[in-house]
């Protein structure tokens, strides 16, 4: 059993969101807020977690699955009451420390968690509160100090004028000695305007017992940032978006303009890569060094090698190698592998296919369920016809093949190494290595046809 553990409060409703979704399940950069908090704990090497669910608890339960323990807060009577629901969990961890976090404050970071724990343990504190200093502290509980010592936390609704002017705020993140937390929970009373059990009251309870209470002022200005409505969620997304972008710039990634650029928190991008306007990169995508991505790309769960250029490309669950030039207006669908020095031009779709080195698919082509060799050239308007209405079949094209304009390859079919298909051909049989496949009807010319057609039109008028 882990020495230190975490309780994440995820019971919020978010009435002003006007949704049946629990507030911690709203997404920031495509990931539920709750998952951001879980990841911060894992990155801080805290892996023993308990999630307190409340509003529409089945949604939280289904999302968490068997990854972590969950407990139910059937009646939402405040943060202290929420933590009380996890007392059995706490008793199993009473020899260590417990961090309590809000599941709807996603920008908490692992450095803040670790630094606060270090102060907590070094100072032998019973409780250490993570705080932040804000120019506008509206909406947050205020930190009350006696000199440099933490004395209490006052919720904004209960603050007098002097207390409301304080700019140091409670982030909602606390490190406790677990046994001290268990003892203090039993003494919380709902003596406040809301009639709720405030977790913040544990500070005053512990101080009155001559136990040490401390605070760690986070250098992360967004540590307490949450969202109570859709406008707040937009602001939260923008804060997260810029935080990710700034970290990438520190790592050597160039952004000429951040308009319309959204990069997921788990995306990795190599130094020297340039991200242009309108680019969205999601999931656990990996982009190599010295690439140019954009404008107007959308990539989800994609691996891109080094020195590749993507312009107006939509790609998902695909691998794209080194030194490729792809776009504009290209759709790369799942299970596609594009190797190195490949050119894919405008209005091309590739699905469930492998395209080997130095192949060119210049324009207006569909490559589906295919294995394409090296140095293959596709003319304009080619189609691998992979579906007969019931089942899909594969097309195999060998190295150095030349696929003429407007060729239809009726799968299952193989075009051999160095083979040619003539423009306009519909290929239904395998083409041997080095052969030419040509399939055309004889050209018929009808003399005088246009003149007769024109006369017929005039008569109709």
C-alpha positions as CSV (number, residue, x, y, z in Angstrom):
1,X,0.0,0.0,0.0
2,X,1.3,3.5,-0.9
3,X,2.3,5.7,2.0
4,X,0.7,8.8,0.4
5,X,-2.7,8.9,-1.2
6,X,-5.1,11.3,-2.8
7,X,-8.8,12.1,-2.6
8,X,-10.3,13.9,-5.6
9,X,-13.6,15.6,-5.1
10,X,-15.7,15.0,-8.2
11,X,-19.3,15.4,-7.1
12,X,-20.0,18.8,-8.6
13,X,-23.2,19.4,-10.6
14,X,-22.4,22.7,-12.5
15,X,-26.0,23.9,-12.8
16,X,-24.9,26.9,-14.9
17,X,-23.4,24.6,-17.5
18,X,-27.0,23.5,-18.3
19,X,-26.0,19.9,-18.8
20,X,-26.6,16.5,-17.1
21,X,-22.8,15.9,-17.2
22,X,-21.0,16.1,-13.9
23,X,-18.8,19.2,-13.9
24,X,-15.5,17.4,-13.6
25,X,-16.3,15.5,-16.8
26,X,-16.4,18.6,-19.0
27,X,-13.4,18.6,-21.3
28,X,-10.4,20.9,-21.4
29,X,-8.4,20.5,-24.6
30,X,-10.4,17.3,-25.3
31,X,-9.7,15.6,-21.9
32,X,-12.1,15.6,-18.9
33,X,-11.1,17.9,-16.2
34,X,-11.0,15.0,-13.8
35,X,-8.4,13.2,-15.9
36,X,-6.1,16.3,-15.7
37,X,-6.2,16.1,-11.9
38,X,-5.6,12.3,-12.0
39,X,-2.6,12.8,-14.3
40,X,-1.1,15.5,-12.1
41,X,-1.3,13.1,-9.2
42,X,0.3,10.2,-11.2
43,X,3.1,12.6,-12.4
44,X,3.8,13.4,-8.8
45,X,4.1,9.7,-8.1
46,X,0.8,9.5,-6.2
47,X,-1.0,6.4,-7.6
48,X,-3.4,5.5,-4.8
49,X,-6.5,7.6,-5.4
50,X,-10.1,7.7,-4.2
51,X,-12.7,9.6,-6.3
52,X,-15.7,11.1,-4.5
53,X,-18.6,11.1,-6.9
54,X,-22.0,12.8,-6.4
55,X,-24.1,14.4,-9.1
56,X,-25.0,11.8,-11.8
57,X,-22.5,9.5,-10.2
58,X,-23.0,6.7,-12.8
59,X,-21.1,8.8,-15.3
60,X,-18.1,9.1,-13.0
61,X,-18.3,5.4,-12.1
62,X,-18.4,4.4,-15.7
63,X,-15.5,6.7,-16.6
64,X,-13.2,5.6,-13.7
65,X,-14.1,1.9,-14.1
66,X,-11.8,-0.3,-12.0
67,X,-8.8,2.1,-12.1
68,X,-9.5,3.7,-8.7
69,X,-11.7,3.4,-5.7
70,X,-14.8,5.6,-5.8
71,X,-17.2,6.6,-2.9
72,X,-20.6,8.3,-3.1
73,X,-21.6,11.6,-1.6
74,X,-25.4,11.1,-1.8
75,X,-26.2,14.5,-0.4
76,X,-23.9,17.4,-1.3
77,X,-23.3,19.2,2.0
78,X,-19.9,20.7,1.4
79,X,-16.3,19.8,0.8
80,X,-15.8,18.5,4.4
81,X,-18.9,16.3,4.0
82,X,-17.5,15.0,0.7
83,X,-14.2,13.9,2.3
84,X,-16.1,12.3,5.2
85,X,-17.5,9.8,2.7
86,X,-13.9,8.5,2.2
87,X,-13.2,7.9,5.9
88,X,-12.9,4.1,5.5
89,X,-10.3,4.8,2.7
90,X,-8.5,7.2,4.9
91,X,-8.3,4.8,7.8
92,X,-6.4,2.3,5.6
93,X,-3.8,5.0,4.9
94,X,-3.6,6.6,8.3
95,X,0.2,6.3,8.6
96,X,1.0,8.6,5.7
97,X,-0.2,11.8,4.1
98,X,-3.3,12.6,2.0
99,X,-3.7,15.2,-0.6
100,X,-7.3,16.5,-1.3
101,X,-7.9,18.1,-4.7
102,X,-10.9,19.4,-6.7
103,X,-11.8,17.4,-9.7
104,X,-12.9,20.5,-11.6
105,X,-9.7,22.5,-11.2
106,X,-7.7,20.8,-14.0
107,X,-4.6,23.0,-14.1
108,X,-3.0,21.8,-10.9
109,X,0.5,20.5,-11.8
110,X,2.8,17.8,-10.5
111,X,5.5,20.3,-9.4
112,X,3.0,22.2,-7.2
113,X,1.9,18.9,-5.6
114,X,5.5,17.7,-5.0
115,X,6.8,21.1,-3.7
116,X,3.8,21.4,-1.3
117,X,4.5,17.9,0.0
118,X,8.1,18.7,0.6
119,X,7.2,21.8,2.7
120,X,4.5,19.7,4.4
121,X,7.0,17.0,5.5
122,X,10.0,19.2,6.2
123,X,8.0,21.5,8.5
124,X,6.1,18.6,10.1
125,X,2.8,20.3,9.3
126,X,-0.5,18.7,10.1
127,X,-1.9,20.5,7.1
128,X,-0.4,22.4,4.3
129,X,-2.7,24.5,2.0
130,X,-1.7,25.2,-1.6
131,X,-2.4,28.9,-2.1
132,X,-2.1,31.5,-4.9
133,X,-1.9,35.3,-5.0
134,X,-4.4,36.7,-7.5
135,X,-5.0,40.3,-8.6
136,X,-8.8,39.4,-8.6
137,X,-9.5,37.0,-5.8
138,X,-13.3,37.0,-6.3
139,X,-14.9,33.7,-5.9
140,X,-12.2,32.1,-3.7
141,X,-11.7,31.5,0.0
142,X,-9.2,33.9,1.6
143,X,-6.1,32.9,3.5
144,X,-6.0,34.3,7.0
145,X,-2.6,34.6,8.5
146,X,-1.2,35.6,11.9
147,X,2.1,37.1,10.7
148,X,3.5,34.5,8.5
149,X,1.6,31.6,10.1
150,X,-1.5,30.2,8.6
151,X,-4.5,30.8,11.0
152,X,-7.6,30.0,9.0
153,X,-9.4,30.0,5.7
154,X,-12.6,32.1,5.3
155,X,-15.0,31.3,2.4
156,X,-15.9,34.4,0.4
157,X,-19.6,34.3,1.5
158,X,-18.5,34.4,5.1
159,X,-15.7,37.0,4.7
160,X,-16.0,40.5,6.2
161,X,-14.8,43.5,4.2
162,X,-11.2,43.3,5.5
163,X,-10.9,39.6,4.8
164,X,-12.5,40.0,1.3
165,X,-9.7,42.4,0.4
166,X,-7.0,39.7,0.9
167,X,-5.5,38.5,-2.4
168,X,-4.0,35.2,-1.2
169,X,-6.6,32.6,-2.0
170,X,-7.2,28.9,-1.2
171,X,-6.7,26.7,-4.3
172,X,-8.7,23.9,-2.8
173,X,-5.6,21.7,-2.6
174,X,-4.4,20.5,0.8
175,X,-1.8,18.1,2.1
176,X,-2.8,16.5,5.5
177,X,-1.3,14.1,7.9
178,X,-3.9,11.5,7.3
179,X,-4.6,10.8,11.0
180,X,-4.9,14.5,11.7
181,X,-7.4,14.8,8.9
182,X,-9.5,11.9,10.2
183,X,-9.6,13.5,13.7
184,X,-10.5,17.0,12.4
185,X,-13.3,15.7,10.2
186,X,-15.1,14.5,13.3
187,X,-15.1,18.1,14.7
188,X,-16.4,20.1,11.7
189,X,-19.7,21.8,12.3
190,X,-22.0,23.4,9.7
191,X,-21.8,26.8,11.4
192,X,-21.8,29.0,8.2
193,X,-24.2,30.8,5.9
194,X,-24.5,27.8,3.7
195,X,-25.1,25.3,6.5
196,X,-22.4,23.1,5.0
197,X,-19.4,21.2,6.3
198,X,-16.4,23.1,5.1
199,X,-13.1,21.2,4.7
200,X,-11.4,24.6,5.3
201,X,-12.6,24.5,9.0
202,X,-10.1,21.7,9.6
203,X,-7.4,24.4,9.5
204,X,-8.7,26.3,12.5
205,X,-9.5,23.0,14.3
206,X,-5.9,21.8,13.9
207,X,-4.4,25.1,14.9
208,X,-6.4,25.2,18.1
209,X,-4.9,21.8,18.9
210,X,-1.5,23.4,18.6
211,X,-0.8,21.4,15.5
212,X,1.2,23.1,12.7
213,X,-0.6,24.5,9.7
214,X,1.3,25.9,6.7
215,X,0.8,27.1,3.2
216,X,2.7,26.7,-0.1
217,X,2.2,29.6,-2.5
218,X,2.2,28.1,-5.9
219,X,4.0,29.7,-8.8
220,X,1.3,28.4,-11.1
221,X,-1.2,31.2,-11.4
222,X,-3.9,28.9,-12.8
223,X,-3.7,26.3,-9.9
224,X,-7.2,27.2,-8.7
225,X,-8.8,28.0,-12.0
226,X,-12.1,26.3,-12.6
227,X,-15.3,26.9,-14.5
228,X,-18.9,27.4,-13.3
229,X,-20.5,28.1,-16.7
230,X,-19.7,27.8,-20.4
231,X,-17.9,31.2,-20.5
232,X,-15.7,30.0,-17.7
233,X,-15.0,26.8,-19.5
234,X,-13.9,28.7,-22.6
235,X,-11.6,30.8,-20.4
236,X,-10.2,27.6,-18.8
237,X,-9.6,26.0,-22.2
238,X,-7.8,29.1,-23.4
239,X,-5.6,29.2,-20.2
240,X,-4.8,25.5,-20.7
241,X,-4.1,26.0,-24.4
242,X,-1.6,28.8,-23.8
243,X,0.0,26.9,-21.0
244,X,0.7,24.0,-23.3
245,X,1.9,26.3,-26.1
246,X,4.3,28.2,-23.9
247,X,5.8,25.0,-22.6
248,X,6.4,23.8,-26.2
249,X,8.0,27.1,-27.1
250,X,10.4,26.7,-24.2
251,X,11.3,23.3,-25.8
252,X,12.1,24.9,-29.1
253,X,8.8,24.6,-31.0
254,X,7.9,27.7,-33.1
255,X,4.4,29.2,-33.3
256,X,4.2,32.0,-35.9
257,X,0.6,32.8,-34.7
258,X,-1.5,30.9,-32.1
259,X,-4.8,31.8,-33.6
260,X,-6.9,28.6,-33.8
261,X,-4.1,26.5,-32.5
262,X,-4.9,23.8,-29.9
263,X,-2.4,21.3,-28.7
264,X,-3.4,18.5,-26.3
265,X,-1.6,18.2,-23.0
266,X,-0.1,14.8,-23.8
267,X,1.1,15.8,-27.3
268,X,4.9,15.7,-27.8
269,X,6.6,17.9,-30.5
270,X,10.3,18.0,-31.4
271,X,12.5,21.1,-31.4
272,X,12.6,23.1,-34.7
273,X,9.1,22.2,-35.7
274,X,6.8,25.0,-36.7
275,X,3.1,25.0,-36.0
276,X,0.9,27.3,-38.2
277,X,-2.5,28.8,-37.7
278,X,-5.6,26.6,-37.4
279,X,-3.8,23.5,-36.3
280,X,-5.4,21.1,-33.8
281,X,-3.3,18.2,-32.4
282,X,-5.0,15.8,-30.0
283,X,-4.5,12.7,-27.9
284,X,-1.0,11.3,-27.5
285,X,0.2,12.4,-30.9
286,X,4.0,12.7,-31.5
287,X,5.5,15.1,-34.0
288,X,9.2,14.9,-34.8
289,X,11.9,17.6,-35.3
290,X,11.9,20.3,-38.0
291,X,8.4,19.7,-39.3
292,X,5.9,22.2,-40.6
293,X,2.4,21.5,-39.5
294,X,-0.4,23.6,-40.9
295,X,-2.1,25.7,-41.7
296,X,-5.4,24.1,-40.9
297,X,-4.4,20.6,-39.8
298,X,-6.3,18.3,-37.5
299,X,-4.2,15.4,-36.1
300,X,-5.5,12.8,-33.6
301,X,-3.3,10.0,-32.3
302,X,-0.8,10.4,-35.1
303,X,2.9,9.8,-35.1
304,X,4.9,12.1,-37.5
305,X,8.6,11.7,-38.2
306,X,11.2,14.4,-38.8
307,X,11.2,17.1,-41.5
308,X,7.7,16.4,-42.7
309,X,5.3,19.1,-44.0
310,X,1.6,18.8,-43.5
311,X,-0.7,21.4,-45.1
312,X,-4.5,21.2,-44.5
313,X,-4.3,17.6,-43.5
314,X,-6.8,15.7,-41.4
315,X,-5.3,12.5,-40.0
316,X,-6.2,10.1,-37.2
317,X,-4.6,7.0,-35.8
318,X,-1.9,6.9,-38.5
319,X,1.9,6.9,-38.9
320,X,3.6,9.4,-41.1
321,X,7.4,9.0,-41.5
322,X,10.3,11.4,-42.4
323,X,10.7,14.0,-45.2
324,X,7.1,13.7,-46.5
325,X,5.1,16.5,-48.2
326,X,1.4,16.0,-47.7
327,X,-1.5,18.3,-48.6
328,X,-3.4,20.4,-49.1
329,X,-6.8,18.9,-48.5
330,X,-5.7,15.3,-47.6
331,X,-7.5,12.9,-45.4
332,X,-5.4,10.1,-43.8
333,X,-7.7,7.6,-42.0
334,X,-6.9,5.0,-39.3
335,X,-4.4,2.2,-39.8
336,X,-2.4,4.0,-42.4
337,X,1.4,3.9,-42.6
338,X,3.1,6.4,-44.8
339,X,6.9,5.8,-44.9
340,X,9.6,8.3,-46.0
341,X,9.9,10.9,-48.8
342,X,6.3,10.4,-50.0
343,X,4.3,13.1,-51.8
344,X,0.6,13.2,-51.3
345,X,-1.1,16.1,-53.0
346,X,-4.5,17.8,-53.0
347,X,-7.8,15.9,-52.5
348,X,-6.4,12.5,-51.7
349,X,-7.8,10.1,-49.2
350,X,-5.7,7.2,-47.7
351,X,-7.3,4.5,-45.5
352,X,-5.9,1.4,-43.9
353,X,-3.0,1.3,-46.2
354,X,0.8,1.3,-46.4
355,X,2.6,3.6,-48.8
356,X,6.3,2.9,-49.1
357,X,9.2,5.3,-49.7
358,X,9.3,7.9,-52.5
359,X,5.8,7.2,-53.8
360,X,3.8,10.0,-55.3
361,X,0.0,10.3,-55.0
362,X,-0.4,13.7,-56.5
363,X,-4.1,14.5,-56.6
364,X,-7.7,13.4,-56.6
365,X,-7.1,9.8,-55.6
366,X,-8.5,7.2,-53.2
367,X,-6.1,4.6,-51.7
368,X,-8.0,2.2,-49.4
369,X,-7.0,-1.2,-48.0
370,X,-3.8,-1.2,-50.1
371,X,-0.2,-2.0,-49.9
372,X,1.8,0.3,-52.1
373,X,5.5,-0.2,-52.9
374,X,8.4,2.1,-53.4
375,X,8.6,4.8,-56.1
376,X,5.1,4.3,-57.3
377,X,3.4,7.0,-59.3
378,X,-0.3,7.6,-59.2
379,X,-1.9,9.7,-62.0
380,X,-4.8,12.0,-61.3
381,X,-8.2,10.4,-60.4
382,X,-7.1,6.9,-59.5
383,X,-9.3,4.7,-57.2
384,X,-8.6,1.4,-55.4
385,X,-12.1,-0.1,-55.6
386,X,-12.1,-2.0,-52.3
387,X,-15.7,-2.7,-51.5
388,X,-18.3,-4.9,-53.3
389,X,-21.2,-3.9,-51.0
390,X,-20.5,-6.8,-48.6
391,X,-16.8,-7.1,-48.0
392,X,-13.6,-5.1,-48.4
393,X,-10.6,-6.4,-50.3
394,X,-7.0,-5.4,-50.6
395,X,-5.0,-4.0,-53.5
396,X,-1.2,-4.7,-53.8
397,X,1.0,-2.4,-56.0
398,X,4.6,-3.3,-56.5
399,X,7.7,-1.1,-56.5
400,X,8.2,1.3,-59.5
401,X,4.7,0.8,-60.8
402,X,2.9,3.5,-62.8
403,X,-0.8,3.9,-62.3
404,X,-2.2,6.0,-65.1
405,X,-4.8,8.7,-64.7
406,X,-8.4,7.6,-64.0
407,X,-7.4,4.0,-63.3
408,X,-9.8,1.9,-61.3
409,X,-8.1,-1.1,-59.5
410,X,-10.9,-3.6,-58.7
411,X,-9.7,-5.4,-55.5
412,X,-8.6,-8.0,-54.8
413,X,-5.9,-7.3,-57.4
414,X,-2.1,-7.0,-57.7
415,X,-0.1,-4.7,-59.9
416,X,3.4,-6.1,-60.2
417,X,6.8,-4.4,-59.9
418,X,7.5,-1.9,-62.7
419,X,4.0,-2.6,-64.2
420,X,1.9,0.1,-66.0
421,X,-1.8,0.7,-66.2
422,X,-3.0,2.8,-69.0
423,X,-5.1,5.9,-68.4
424,X,-8.8,5.2,-68.1
425,X,-8.4,1.5,-67.5
426,X,-10.5,-0.6,-65.1
427,X,-8.2,-3.3,-63.9
428,X,-9.9,-6.5,-62.8
429,X,-7.0,-9.0,-63.1
430,X,-3.5,-9.2,-61.7
431,X,-0.9,-7.3,-63.8
432,X,2.5,-9.1,-64.1
433,X,5.8,-7.4,-63.3
434,X,6.8,-5.0,-66.1
435,X,3.5,-5.5,-68.0
436,X,1.1,-2.9,-69.3
437,X,-2.6,-3.2,-68.5
438,X,-4.9,-1.4,-70.9
439,X,-8.7,-1.7,-70.9
440,X,-10.6,0.7,-73.2
441,X,-13.6,0.4,-75.5
442,X,-12.9,1.3,-79.2
443,X,-13.3,5.0,-80.0
444,X,-16.4,5.7,-82.1
445,X,-16.8,9.0,-84.0
446,X,-20.3,10.0,-85.3
447,X,-19.9,12.6,-88.0
448,X,-22.6,15.3,-88.0
449,X,-23.9,14.4,-84.5
450,X,-23.6,17.9,-83.1
451,X,-25.4,19.5,-86.0
452,X,-28.3,17.0,-85.7
453,X,-28.5,17.5,-82.0
454,X,-28.6,21.3,-82.4
455,X,-31.5,21.1,-84.9
456,X,-33.4,18.8,-82.6
457,X,-33.1,21.3,-79.7
458,X,-34.4,24.1,-82.0
459,X,-37.4,22.1,-83.0
460,X,-38.2,21.4,-79.3
461,X,-38.2,25.1,-78.6
